[in-house]
Amino acid sequence: MTNKQTGSGPCGWVVNRGADGGVQSGVSPLPGGHPEEFACIDVEAAGFNYKDALACDAHPGVARTLPLVPGIDVAGTLRSAFEGYAAGTPVVATGNGLGESVQGGFATEVWAPPAAIIQRPESLSATAAMAMGTAGLTAILAVERLRAVIDWEYQSRIQQDDPLPWLVTGASGGVGMLAVAATALAGFQVIACTRKETLTDVLMSLGASAVQSPQEALPTDKKPLSSARYLAAIDTVGGDLLADILRVVAPGGAVGSIGNAGGVGLPTTVYPFILRGITLAGIDAAGLPSRAKRRELWSKLAVLWPLVSASFPVRQIGLQEVGDWARNMRSGHIKGRAVVLPGKKKVAGQNARN
């Protein structure tokens, strides 16, 4: 991998492949060209998601075009009037191809498709908005979706004295932490599942009733079904862990799948579905929600943020630190969230590991 530097003018973290197929990345002038209907946002902050870490490595499943500026979330101000909003209006833009097929937010400016842009809630600064970003949208959407598909009529018939808790896996990551907070805010008991014991106090302050390792939270046997432990689960990991979760969800319960850091395979059976009637729901906050729905979700995030801001770990990094953070995120060495501030300078001797 090579790193390139740039002088003045619009710039960002640009990823490309060289003639030899190797990944080239660094702070460079922005690739030119954009559709005429796109609107320009002067970037104040951008969220850092796992998708962005993959895009920084030119992963073909994410980086649909090269050269590419990663960054599926961005917050800033409109450079000129747009759809009734005056120049300078604070906005957020998420999904809709940003950082995948469209140049993304790890830059000083971004040209975003109209469908991606909504006005930012007044109570959220750009940095606060991007501390949550698509991770927060996904967490809120997952709780809403699971509440909608759980068989509550069945739950009322069985009349359990102690309702089963919800489980959130990968709880050390940004989306996992926000899912813990969103689940607790919705009034459910939540078990946070992580291997990082040092985050116990943080997760408890975000609303977890207990923090457990995967070995504690899930059975070690490999039976097609095990005793029910959870009414619902939000899984950020995928793979074998998701398969284990499906075996312990209660009849009429539900699981939201929102990540694949643990693999894309799903070695399971049909038994959880046909014998317990559980629902496996995929959650996509980047492409499915309409602009109206995203306005609603952002309003809920504006309520959530003051409740979690004191406990939620957020690292602010500059463009020069994007590569370090991406490598550490792909290797699982990150906790919480990072926000990319294009105007921030890297401090000598500082790295992006948190």
Number of C-alpha atoms within 10 A of each C-alpha: 13 10 15 12 13 13 9 7 11 15 23 29 29 25 27 22 15 12 7 6 8 13 17 18 25 24 23 21 19 21 15 6 8 15 10 8 11 16 20 21 27 22 25 24 31 34 29 31 25 18 20 28 24 19 25 30 23 25 15 12 10 19 26 16 16 17 17 27 34 34 30 29 31 37 30 27 21 25 17 14 13 16 7 6 14 13 14 14 17 23 23 25 28 30 26 22 20 25 27 26 16 25 30 29 36 34 31 23 25 30 21 26 21 16 14 24 24 20 17 22 18 10 13 18 17 25 22 20 27 28 29 31 30 26 27 28 25 22 30 24 22 27 24 14 17 22 15 11 16 20 18 12 9 12 16 9 8 8 9 9 6 6 12 18 16 24 30 30 30 26 31 28 23 28 30 30 30 31 33 31 26 26 27 19 15 12 9 20 21 26 26 30 28 24 16 14 12 10 16 20 13 17 26 18 16 25 25 26 16 15 24 19 15 18 11 11 21 18 17 11 9 10 10 15 20 19 11 16 18 24 25 31 28 30 26 24 21 22 18 15 18 28 18 25 28 29 25 24 28 21 22 21 30 28 29 23 19 22 24 15 15 14 13 13 12 13 11 17 13 11 14 25 17 10 11 19 18 24 21 19 16 14 21 17 24 20 13 12 17 13 14 9 13 21 17 13 19 24 16 16 24 19 12 18 20 13 16 18 14 12 14 22 18 20 15 17 25 20 21 21 22 26 21 13 22 25 18 16 23 17 11 12 14 19 23 20 26 26 28 28 23 22 14 14 12 14 10 6 5 9 14 21 15 15
